[in-house]
Amino acid sequence: MVTGYIPPDLVAKAKEMDLLTYLQSFEPNELVRISDHEYCTRTHDSLKISNGKWMWWSRGVGGKNAVDYLVTVAEKTFYEAVKTILDYSGQSRPPNKISQPEHKEKHLVLPKASPNNKAAINYLLRRGIAENIIDDCMKDGSIYESLPYHNVVFVGFDENRNPKYAGLRGTVNSEYKGDAYGSDKQYSFRLVNPDADTVHVFEGAIDLLSYATLLQMQGKNYKDSTLLTLAGVYNAKQYLNIKEVPVALAHFLKENPQIKTISLHLDNDTAGRNATKSLIHLLSGSYRVEARPPPGVKDVNDYLCSKLRLPITKSKSERSIAR
């Protein structure tokens, strides 16, 4: 545990910063506007911020400032929380007065599991995902349903089968997407065959599972393939100018030298097509890289649903027509 002494006047200064100001200044990607005067965080949609205070309703805890948030939600020590705010705001005194804290590794906080997976199963079935594939993933712990909001949780594991990443997706009248606290995007949701020399890459878990279902519909065993998500690393604007390989793919390629071919199944829209071009440019010197966008529709799940004659279930932000 990192400890140290911080003078009382600096502690008081750190406590003056409310959570909204802290997130707007230093973690803007965590803020989600709900209304003119209310926000939640991208990681925890039940954590509401308004009138200078915050409340994490699913846990029944709240606070008045950013220090309270960093201690209660981010699980920092009080010393680390105060030091973080002072460092970010440039108010720390010289090192001889405040010692430099060591790096603290984030630990994944998996959402509480529901006693059954009914809502998650029904949601995935509505998206056309094959029941046996859902069952396989739930048996190995890579998919489950969380409480209290009954989100689908897509878990990514490291090489020793330790959970390191969890992506959440709303199931009932929700556009919610987010990552569990402490998620490491290097270990995105994936289905891996260690003998495969091709990796199929998708933007998210629904498209990955849709492709697995399509393979099965073609009479193939989806377990013969390696399927990898990018864990939502980029938003649409970032997709237009990718200069580095996404961490999920970069880490996977580093750990799997047998890979020879990268098949990109990104969205068939402007952002997805530009991302594909960028990744081909970045990777083609070392791998055979192929563009495999879904034909005539926006994404792989749209293509699956069209094959199964199912309605396309999308949030407003996803209803973009391929051209």
HELIX and SHEET records of a PDB file:
HELIX    1   1 PRO A    8  LYS A   15  1                                   8    
HELIX    2   2 LEU A   19  PHE A   26  1                                   8    
HELIX    3   3 PRO A   28  GLU A   30  5                                   3    
HELIX    4   4 ALA A   66  THR A   72  1                                   7    
HELIX    5   5 PHE A   78  TYR A   88  1                                  11    
HELIX    6   6 LYS A  118  ARG A  126  1                                   9    
HELIX    7   7 GLU A  131  LYS A  139  1                                   9    
HELIX    8   8 LYS A  185  TYR A  187  5                                   3    
HELIX    9   9 ALA A  205  MET A  217  1                                  13    
HELIX   10  10 TYR A  222  ASP A  224  5                                   3    
HELIX   11  11 ALA A  236  TYR A  239  1                                   4    
HELIX   12  12 VAL A  247  GLU A  255  1                                   9    
HELIX   13  13 THR A  270  LEU A  283  1                                  14    
HELIX   14  14 VAL A  300  LEU A  308  1                                   9    
HELIX   15  15 LYS A  316  GLU A  318  5                                   3    
SHEET    1   A 5 LEU A  31  SER A  35  0                                        
SHEET    2   A 5 GLU A  38  THR A  41 -1                                        
SHEET    3   A 5 LEU A  47  SER A  50 -1                                        
SHEET    4   A 5 LYS A  53  TRP A  56 -1                                        
SHEET    5   A 5 VAL A  61  GLY A  63 -1                                        
SHEET    1   B 4 ILE A 143  GLU A 145  0                                        
SHEET    2   B 4 VAL A 152  PHE A 157 -1                                        
SHEET    3   B 4 PRO A 163  ARG A 169 -1                                        
SHEET    4   B 4 LYS A 177  ASP A 179 -1                                        
SHEET    1   C 5 ARG A 190  LEU A 191  0                                        
SHEET    2   C 5 THR A 226  THR A 229 -1                                        
SHEET    3   C 5 THR A 198  PHE A 202  1                                        
SHEET    4   C 5 THR A 261  LEU A 264  1                                        
SHEET    5   C 5 ARG A 288  ALA A 291  1                                        
END                                                                             
